[in-house]
């Protein structure tokens, strides 16, 4: 049996944690010969979910949230003691760190002579803030997987290391029918992601204001949890200032992304930095047209005017023009999602992605 310890810095229903759980499910149900333990360092909805699915889970809250320094230090000591005990009792053949955040855990596994695989999902804006910890972590990593060629350039720039590029994947729902615009209702736009400045929700709202001022019937749904309450307040102020309460709606965390993507006509990804946002692939799989910024790894997913549309980050005027063109051009609304479905099947199928990850794990184990 190959024993693999998977590290996740959090257990929210977002990004990297969801990717990890999907991969572990695939590993458990499609392959035999793996003994799996998942080590979460922050509580969240995924913990109870994977426990119910029969996975061995250990939750160790690394960040206590206490303001006094002594309790924080004590909490960290207890956390790392718990982790070292797990290394000694479980004796994994491999430690798989799902992000670059698990710095201390990676170093301790490396010191214990356990092979470490780091999966880097982060772009430049985040990685540069922890470059020294990243460099030190890479010293103990046998191999590094990166989520896109863009992430690989970030890794090389910050550490001198290069990784193996493996794209995230999603199910290729080839039976999905392309959406039809409904003349008797507003054209619906959607943004899906944590509410924070990097995700660029304000850019989408600013574009909405221009469209509404032109008399175009359009709505905007903003889905996702609040990661930055100051930014959320800024968004609310802008909406109230320009009387957009009837056109812009915050829907919070969505339990089913597919349902949300079915409810909109166009997904907007107005981010300022993205490594490889899986939500774009999920929109492809639902036949939903995507308009996104040309930053980070997004151009590796979207060819402009081929399977989606790109615009310069922060340029809400161009975004408004693009949306207006889509509303008035039905050929664009149909042709681009069809091309996106084809490219999704060819390049971003989840089974192919998972098989590549398993190959890396097996090769690392055999060294």
C-alpha angles and dihedrals in degrees: 000000000000109000113211125183112202118203121205122180091208143005104223123134091253144099116311099018091053091047090053095049092049090052093047090050090053091048092050099045102034101039135044126206099059126112108198134197122178117208114198119191094192130038123243146135093292093064096067091038096057092041089057089051090058101256122145105246134183120191117198115170105220096181112054095185091225117141098214112089097222096059090047092052091045091049091052092049091052090047095053092043088055090049094049090049089054092051090052097045101037094036097199121207088214138018112211113198109198095202139013090255095083092082101146094042092051093049093049092049090049092050088051088056093244114144110250127206117194120200108202116203098158128106131216098278092062101028094054090060091061100030096133094051088046092053091049092047091051089056088066097040120101091197139004126210117201127200097224143357087261090058088049090057089050091050093048093046094051101037111011090240126119126212140204110265112228117165122218113251140202136197111285102231095192091171092066113120119223113252126255121220113243114224094199097062138047118276104257124221125187139198118193122190145076110310104247137121095263092059090060101221089154090062090057091048091049090052089049091056091056092049093048091048088056090055094250114153103234138141131200125210116195113198128186143073122285111261097167116034093188090057091046089054089051091053092048091049092052092049092050093043092056096037094243096140091114094050104039121060130182107212098178124215112352116217092205119037091191091060091051093048090049090054095058135063098212132020114216119202103187097169126149094213130014130165098199114325109211091200088077091058090046089054090049089053091053095049091249119149114239128211112185143162119265094240136121115339096344094098087058087062102035129047106198112251090002107076101350143346130269132201137178113273114260094015101123092166092061090044090054090050091050093051092048090051091050092052091052097040114064093179090064091048091056107030100052096052090049090054090045091055091052093049091045091056093046101044113013108040110145096224091057091048093050092048090055090052092050090051090055092048092050094046091049091050092051095052 
